[in-house]
Structures are given as structure tokens and as C-alpha cells.
Amino acid sequence: MRKGLKKNFHSKAAHSLSEMFMEARKNGKKPIWMFDDVWTSLLSQWNSPDFRSKCIQNQKNRTSDTGGSLHTGGSISTHEHAICMVSIHETYKLYWNLFVICFELCFMITYLFRKHIDVIPIA
């Protein structure tokens, strides 16, 4: 349990820190909790040509309309995944219904057998 709490804490902390950095980069203002040397280091990183080219490429990727949804979740499209999940769900439903029918049938047979045994006189 403690391991899960620690993982959750780190995940939320990383997300919050990422949001704070993004806000600082957009506003161009140093947060009051950050040291000056760290801020200048971040500014030099954010203004580097490599970082700028990645930002521009990512902006183009996000605003691209070509190809529709580019994320497919693997080798098949999201729509095909949904169809497959419905098929699997229906299959499990079928197996569950068969299980219930067999269970009810076995219960009925057992009940009738026991009732029949009670009626048979023992010599």
C-alpha cells in the first residue's frame, strides 16, 4: 500500500511541477520559489535551437489535420479496438449465460435427486 501511495504522490508532484514550469515558460516570469541560477539555466535550455525546433515541430503535429486521428493505440485503429472489445464482451456474456444455465440445471437435478431419494423407502 505504501508503495502505491509513493508512486501516486510522485506522479501528482511531477504533473504539478510540469504545469508550473509550463506556466513560467509562457509568462516569462520566474516563480518566487525558484533560485536565480536555476531560472537562467531553464531559460537557456528553453531558448536553445534544439528545444525551439522541437517546440515548433510539436505545435505543427498538434495542429495537423492530415490523416485524421494519428494515434491508433498500436497496429489497429481505435475503432477496430472498440469493435474487438464489444466482440469480447459479447463472448464473455455468452459464456456467463451458459455457466448460469448449467449451474441452474445442476442445481435443479441435485434438488430433484435429493427429493427423490427422500421418497424411496430404505429397506
ChimeraX attribute file (.defattr): number of C-alpha atoms within 10 A of each C-alpha:
attribute: neighborCount
match mode: 1-to-1
recipient: residues
	/A:1	5
	/A:2	7
	/A:3	8
	/A:4	9
	/A:5	10
	/A:6	11
	/A:7	11
	/A:8	12
	/A:9	12
	/A:10	12
	/A:11	11
	/A:12	12
	/A:13	12
	/A:14	12
	/A:15	12
	/A:16	12
	/A:17	11
	/A:18	12
	/A:19	12
	/A:20	13
	/A:21	15
	/A:22	12
	/A:23	14
	/A:24	14
	/A:25	14
	/A:26	9
	/A:27	9
	/A:28	10
	/A:29	10
	/A:30	18
	/A:31	13
	/A:32	7
	/A:33	6
	/A:34	9
	/A:35	10
	/A:36	12
	/A:37	9
	/A:38	11
	/A:39	15
	/A:40	12
	/A:41	10
	/A:42	15
	/A:43	14
	/A:44	12
	/A:45	13
	/A:46	14
	/A:47	11
	/A:48	11
	/A:49	11
	/A:50	10
	/A:51	13
	/A:52	13
	/A:53	12
	/A:54	11
	/A:55	13
	/A:56	11
	/A:57	11
	/A:58	12
	/A:59	11
	/A:60	11
	/A:61	12
	/A:62	9
	/A:63	8
	/A:64	12
	/A:65	10
	/A:66	8
	/A:67	7
	/A:68	7
	/A:69	10
	/A:70	11
	/A:71	10
	/A:72	12
	/A:73	9
	/A:74	8
	/A:75	8
	/A:76	10
	/A:77	13
	/A:78	14
	/A:79	10
	/A:80	12
	/A:81	15
	/A:82	11
	/A:83	11
	/A:84	12
	/A:85	12
	/A:86	12
	/A:87	12
	/A:88	12
	/A:89	12
	/A:90	12
	/A:91	12
	/A:92	12
	/A:93	12
	/A:94	12
	/A:95	12
	/A:96	12
	/A:97	12
	/A:98	12
	/A:99	12
	/A:100	12
	/A:101	12
	/A:102	12
	/A:103	12
	/A:104	12
	/A:105	12
	/A:106	12
	/A:107	12
	/A:108	12
	/A:109	12
	/A:110	12
	/A:111	12
	/A:112	12
	/A:113	12
	/A:114	11
	/A:115	11
	/A:116	10
	/A:117	11
	/A:118	10
	/A:119	9
	/A:120	8
	/A:121	6
	/A:122	6
	/A:123	3
